[in-house]
């Protein structure tokens, strides 16, 4: 079967019309989910419809058998390096080195016949500059059988799935949202008919109410005790002359709204909209990110559980949502469980997969090899240097990768211990920066009592570290005390750091992790890759990172969880890495005085000195708290960015980076270790000032405060959907033991944008909301459902790369990305990485912290998994 209701709805389509082949699909959905299929009405004379353009047919992967005719010459360095033919059919292959899993073949996807709508195409000829579907006169519209005139027609189009149909040939399923302004009001109950260029006739009635794309709510719900707001307003795109349209012509502060109980349809609250962000008010640099006025409906005084929807006069209804005691409990569990699905070296099997399975990947027992190199991660484009990591690795003198049945040579250069850790984004690298997540998982267990009983249903749940089912141990002697049952989140953190524990050198040195020869090859799967895998060599930067995270994890396991044996082991490993890094770093004389600039000012330090110094100072705080090491104490106190004691402290130690390390210094003092009172007070003052200086997160519909986002608008992809400021409040809570009501409200409001309260009404988190982000980046196992809990950046927040533009050409309208308001740039295509990707230590980690913070005062703990 090519399609299913789930497959269509997961694409985030509010379907009203499509190609002929999709009409039957729409009809089958209509009775089951009316809000997905109705025409939408704006004011008295405006109608909005959604057209789905271009569908794909995918075949399932097949296992390659010895008797098959395979034509395949793999190239592990290029994206199309695994294409070939199987029994005369074109497609692409996985690798074939895995001795426990078959090689897979998948045929190229095909466009479903008659699903591609030429009426939305443009061309290079003068008469082709505008699509036929953008011409008002090209549409035949009737109301109660009488022709009416379209006086204005606006369109915005986005991809909702992109497929490669052959080598370097892409196409996308498009969602076209068209807004028709008619020359007369539409009576209640009137029958309407629309027929356009290559668009089949759509018929419908004007109901009493219908779903509206302009009414935005948090689809995961709202807390009984806490803020409850919806945002109203919509940018419609452009007409054929490039002029924008929006709901500003419809909405005012006199527009009424009603909150309606889904159970008995009673009205439980009423009010009028409040203008909270005019389109004339900029977010940043004189630019408004909404493209329209944004209004607010505030029903925070609602104090009872239930299912509701919001109706706005002249527009229609929101998606239904819940009001409950702990609306974000599932969000926390999914955010934490997502890391289980990202494991390398682990099979995903039932009952732990909860509907998703995947063979064990990246494990040497399956014949997969990792080549040891001397390349230092920090000195590449994936560290702090600009040199292309793939170019550097390709030049490494290694043996054969083991593809196509050939045996691996130079086995002395293999590293059989280089497995474990988590895959990063859509690809499979495991880099030392990811251990930041390990640190924060440990911090969550330390800061929030309720998190210690969070049931993630992972293989290690309810077990001590010594249990035979625990595979995160570095060797057979690594068993902890043999008795203490560790929290699930600690078990997950131990898996995340296991790669570096296994590969730590005897002298203490830590490498940067594991990298692949290409970030994504069509057909390649993590359990049978086409790429070559490399292990980075030891370096000071990676060793400091490890020390920072391992010391924190060890301290929490020892003092919070109660396994002194395992905790001490981790602390010892951290201290060992710290001293190796100190020797390596200081041998380069990084702080030697440099000649003054011509104007007499001091020059900035070299970039590597600044970056490594930051990780050094952060690790010093974590090491000191866990071990009491006097050298680490001196490094932190001499070089901290608050009150450095050295006459020549390290430069550019930025407070926003490694911010939780300052908490470790504070806690070291609370736990009886000597600290400097001036440094302590300066840190506490900074923590208080930072959380109180910014405006409320919900103020500007982005549900974050753009003006104070520390990295500027180019990093919006890490901002609106991840509730990044919740980490600031989490640090305040950790340092002060409480969170004022206004901060609690800010954390709650920060959840909303990523959970559907955004211009596209799309939940950036898979499995949480009425409309999932349609095409999140996932390289492993193309065509399979997304991972529950996977979070996408959502908002592009930056100009698309040339390769992103090429792959989605013709699927975005207006075609000029700069014509789109920034918050509307939610492009749901896996090939637009700046929208569809995720980052294990950026938005995914920020979201995990936010979910932990928002749940800490819920009257009931997050639900346990039911077997």
Buried (B, 14 or more C-beta within 10 A) or exposed (E): EEBEEEBBBBBBBBBBBBBEBBBEBBEEBBEEBEBBBBBBBBBEBBBBBBBBBBBBBBBEBBEBEEEEEBEBEBBBBBBBBBBBBBEEBEBBBBBBBBEEBBBBBBBBBEBBEEBBBEBBBBEEEEEEEBBBBBBBEBBEBBBEEEEBEBEBBBBBBBBBBBBBEEEEEBBBBBBBBBBBBBEEEBEEEBEBBBBBBBBBEBEBEBEEBBBBBBBBBBBBBBBBBBBBBBBBBBBBBBBBEEEBBBBBEBBEEEBEBBBBBEEEEEEBBEBEBEBBBBBEEBBBEEEBBBBBBBBBBBBBEBEEEBBBBBBBBBBBBBBBBBBBEBBBBBBBBBBBBBBBBBBBBBBBEEEBBBEBEBBBBBBBEBBBBBBBBEBBBBBBBBBBBEEEBBEBBBEBEBBBBBBBEEEBEEEEBBBBBBBBBBBBBBBBBBBBBBBBBBBBBBBBBBBBEBBBEBBBBBBBBEBBBBBEEBBBBBEEEBBBBEEBBBBBBBBBBBBBBBBBBBBBBEEBBBBBBBBBBBBBBBBBBBBBBBBBBBBBBBBBBBBBBBBBBBBBBBBBBBBBBBBBBBBBBBBBBBBBBBBBBBBBBEEEEBBEEEEEEEEEEEEEBEEBBBBBBBBBBBBBBBBBBBBBBEBBBBBBBBBBBBBBBEEEBBBBBEBEBBBBBBBBBBBBBEEEBEBBEEBBEBBBEBBEEBBEEBEBBBBBBBBBBBEEBEEEBEBBBBBBBBBBBBBBBBBBBBBEEEBBEEBBBBBBBBBBBBBBBBBBBBBBBBBBBBBBBBBBBBBBBBEEBBBBBBBBBBBBBBEBEEEBBEBBEBBBBBBEBEBBBBBBBBBBBBBBBBBBBBBBBBBBBBBBBBBBBBBBBBEEBBEEBEE
